[in-house]
Amino acid sequence: MSHWFLLSIAICAEVLGTSFLKSTEGFTRLVPSVVVVISYVVAFYFLSLTLKTMPVGIAYAVWAGSGVALIVLVGWVFFSQPLDTPAMVGVSLIVAGVILINGYSSSVQ
């Protein structure tokens, strides 16, 4: 399987888990807590598979940057969290960095 596909699964699982964190209410609610734990287990498992064929620095940069951008989007869409201009510029720079790594870095195959 492609390391990009494995990394995408890791990113989606991490975003799902992070999206449910607030609803756990400090891990006092069972169902959201189980979703968070399972999501993070899946995320780290697939990240570990990615690291078999991709450098850790590149994989982590893409994982973290994509996760941040997606969580900001989830917060805006599902939790009505506002985004001001500096937040949008910052997230745009993160996305630009991920695109730069994916498209042009010779460290990634």
Secondary structure, DSSP 4 states (H G I P E B T S, - for coil): --HHHHHHHHHHHHHHHHHHHGGGTTTTSHHHHHHHHHHHHHHHHHHHHHTTTS-HHHHHHHHHHHHHHHHHHHHHHHS-----HHHHHHHHHHHHHHHHHHHH-TT--
